[in-house]
Amino acid sequence: MKKIIKLSLVCAVLLSGLSTYAIDGNENFNLHVLKNGKVITFGLNQTQKASLAIYDNDGTLFYSENASGKDGILRTFSLQDFPNGTYFLEVEDNTKKVRYEIVVNNDVTTLSPKAISAVYKSSDKNTSVAVR
C-alpha cells in the first residue's frame, strides 16, 4: 500500500511539472493567439514595449506601429481587405526580433502561435544570433 501511495505521489509531481511547462507558453514574447478569422487577436505577455509590423511574402510593409502596455500588449487586426496569401507579423523589442506567419485564405485567417524565426540581439552592436 505504501508503495502505491509513493508511486502516486511521484506521478502527481511529474504531471504537475508537465502542466506547468505547458501553461508557460513559448519563449518568444509569450504570444498567445486569442482569435482567428478575418479578425485576429493576440496578446504579448510580459512585454511592455514592442514594434509590430506586418509584411507580405515579398517584404512589402502593410502595417507598423510602436505598441506599449503596462502588463502586456493586446492587439486586434482586421485582415478583411487583405488578398489571399502568406503574411508575416514581426515583433521586435530591445533584445530580439521574432517573426510569426499569417495565412489569409478566403474567409479564414490564421496566425501561427509559434515563431517561425527569431533573431536575438546582443549588447555588442556588431553581432546578432539567428535562431530558426
Buried (B, 14 or more C-beta within 10 A) or exposed (E): EEEEEEEEEEEEEEEEEEEEEEEEBEEBBBBBBEEBEBEBBBBBBEBEEBEBBBBBEEEEEEEEEEBEBEEBBBBEBEBEEBEEEEBBBBBBBEEBBBBBBBBBEEEEBBBBBEBEBBBBBEEEEEEEEEEE
